[in-house]
Amino acid sequence: MELRQLRYFVKVAELKNFSSAARLLNITQSTLSQQIRQLEQELGVELLIRDSRHVELNDMGKVFLPSARRTLQEANTCIERIHDVQGLRSGTLNIGVTFTFSKLLKESVIAFLKKYPDIQLNICCYSMEELMEKLKKGEIDLALSYKPSINYEDIDSHILFDNHLSVIMRKGHPLANKKLLRFQDLEDWRIALPAKGLQARNTFDRIVNGQNYYLNVCLEVNDADILLDLAASSDMITLLSSATSRHNENVIAVPLDYANTDMEGCFHILKNAYMKHTTKEFLRLLCENKIYDMTLMDILQKK
């Protein structure tokens, strides 16, 4: 049994299609089919139900898939530990981040790349649900987001900083001198909201659920940069975490006067998995950014 055969099997199981899997694996479909057949012959069982259009796991395949994933993860961990021994002189760090959280990474990314130019840093934006799935599959080493609304059994989550949903507006806006705002204060202003599914929007929806507010929502966008630019260049207001606006000198963040506006920043790792030195170092650099809680260093020392 070879690791590549396990990798091929897992990809076919995930995509349920030989041609799609072969394309992503950069091999021919005939090679992929042959390798899966050899794996089945060695195991003495069939793993897949095949027809002309798609592929499904049979009962044996469903039992075998978690073990195949664990074996691949353990093999990757061996490689990662070797890279760690090399003293952060090579290797890759894969980070997944939610769309609205990505605004907070700029300083840490620049500092990391400057200090470790030989480390390949890959950062991609996903929804919370996609981040958790990618962590479970070992496709990312670290996930960064605001606190999710549900707990994930296979994931360890740790708070980086406390934050809250706030009203974001340009400097000089008539509401900018307020200490706190309620939704009644916003009824005379056009509002650009983060799109549904983003964590700031989830927090907003949770607060307004069942309430009779007359808000003039004229736009929904799934990009925090666009929302900040709109707020900075017009009388339009938006609602994001106050941390999102931290590096934009053209806007003001005014807290909402409600009890359930918490948007705690968190990092997430696979439970009981090996944490690479590169992951620890990136998180350490996040600690140097003043919005982060320095107790994070205590967490890292235990990993």
C-alpha angles and dihedrals in degrees: 000000000000130000091235090058090053090048091050092048093050092050093050090047091052097045098033088213130093097206094050092046092048091051093052092044090049094233134112120270091238091055090049093049091047093051093049090049091051090051091051091048092052091049092044093229139083115248102186140053106219131196134159095274111032147355131241132188115249121213092277091049093051090053093045098047098074091048091049091052092049091050092051091047091051091049090051090048090056090054092046092052090052089052089049090054087054087068103248090302093125142007141083134273118200116197127183119199135178117248098251093043094054091080090072097060104070099096094042093048093051091048093048095049091047094050097040108030093163095058115094107227116198119186124180133173121232141156118269092257092051091048092055092049092049091050091052091050093048092242092128131032098209138018125205123195146122114283111292120234093235135044121247113213096210095045131081111213124194129186116242099180144344117252141159141214108261141179110256121205142151121279108267093029111145089246095047095092093058119109093207134008135206126198091255087065090058099052094097094053134078111246131208110199131197110255122266113278095035113115096239088053091048089054091047092049091049091055097046096041109128094000126120104231121153102217122170100224104179101163142028121197132176094210122083093201091059091048092050092048091051091050092046095050103040144024089265115117131207138191121235137135111290089237090062091066095044097107097038109095093189098066139061126215116213117188122238117243096233133107100230103054096110116141104172114191112233143179121215131202134175110272115255091001125134112263112219121228088240090058091050091048094051090050090048089056089051087057090060089061104090097230091067127089112246090214083082087083089064089055093050093050089060094052 
